[in-house]
Structure formats: structure tokens, C-alpha cells
Amino acid sequence: MKKILIIICCIFALQPAYSQLFSKNKVRNDASGGNGQIDNNTLTWGYFLGFNSYDFKFTYNTNADAIQLKPSTGFNVGLVGDVKLNDYMNLRLEPGIFFSTRNLEYPASYGLTDPVDQLREIKSSYVHIPLLLKIGTKRINNFKPFIVGGFSTSLNLSSNENNPDDNSNNQFRMKKTTYYYELGFGVDFYLYYFKFTPSIRGVFALNDELVRDVDPNSPWTGNIQKMQSRGIFINFTFQ
């Protein structure tokens, strides 16, 4: 995380146009070609780097004690394709790879006494593909706030869905494909050679992701009716 923040700070420090952000004069984006304004292009490309924090929303079959979850910070990287619909709306495709780790701690009331059985570490590598509608305000000098929302799907490369072993053999399994809706906001900053956009987005799974154990009374999956991912993405986009 520190390395990414240092890189971003260096970009600003070396970018002469940064001082123009707070000027009343609009910066012209020379790298966009043509008339020099990136917002006048129908199709633009870019990439993003960022961070994520995933957790789960559990729905229980009974009045079971809650499973404790300890999320950690993961890393995002991907591409951006942007289609201008009008002066205020853009359609965006942002395919990327997302890495995350979540730790589940099961309470002793589930009949699990061995500390190894009470803990499940879930490492996920997602190929995440969202289709988003970006709605912005009128450009204010070199700023343009916006909101963004849409739907997405992801392929969990670490799901273990087809693994014949289950939690009785220390294998926690999830479904490979998940569907989400997403909501967020951000600000476009116009620099001389590119547009820099920090944004934050909430991501909410629509389907149950849990693959249940063979034993219907399994202490790891028997009490769970639904397990759905939730996440927060903080992305830094360069176009």
C-alpha cells in the first residue's frame, strides 16, 4: 500500500499541471489528441490501481451465534474502457484482477473445539468485470465530481467449488461465479497529459456464494442460509 501511495505522490510532484488544479484556467489534455480535450472523445482508455476490503454478509438458518470475520486489505489492478453518451453520462467497462484474504472464526458453540477447526482462511483471486454508468456534474475548472453505479460479475479463481474435499478435510468452498450491484462516487482531476480519478465504490453480492459440505449438519456450513460478499474498492484511475 505504501509503495502505491508513494508512486501517486511522485506523479503529482513531477506533473507541472498539478498546480493548475486550483486555477480558474481549464487545463487542456494534450495527450487525448485532436482538439486537446479528453471529454470530447467518444471512446477513451485507461487503467486503474487500487485497494479493496472484502467481508461477508451471513444469513443464518437458526439463532446461531455469529461467525466472526476479520477482513484485510487487498490489491486491485485493471483496465478502463469509457464511452461518452453525452456531456454528463458515460458508460464504463472496468475489467480487473482483485486479490483479497478473509479469515472466518467460528464460535465454540458450533461444536468446534480445535483452534484449527475454528479458523478458516479464505484467499480469493477475482477476475472482476463491472459495467457501470457514470453520471457527472458540469466540469468546474479542473474538477468534475461524479457518481457511478451498475452491475458486475466475477470469476473466483480460488473458489475450490469443484474440490471433492470439504471442511471435514479443511477445505472451505465457494461458488466460482458471483453477481453484484455497485454504487460509488469520485472526482475527475484534469491534468495536462491525463485525467486522474480517485474513487470509492461499494460492491454487494446478489447470490449465495457458499458451497455446502456433504454433511447437512456440518458445523461449518449447516447453520448458514446465505453467504454473500460485500466489499469496498478504492481505485486510482489514469486516462
Secondary structure, 3 states (H helix, E strand, C coil): CHHHHHHHHHHHHHCHHHHHHHCCCCCCCHHHCCCCCHHHCCEEEEEEEEEEEEEEEEEECCCCCCCEEEECEEEEEEEEEEEECCCCEEEEECCEEEEEEEEEECCHHHCCCCHHHHEEEEEEEEEEEEEEEEEECCCECCEEEEEEEEEEEEEECCCCCCCCCCHHHCCCCECCEEEEEEEEEEEEEECCCCEEEEEEEEEEECCCCECCCCCCCCCCCCCEEEEEEEEEEEEEEEC
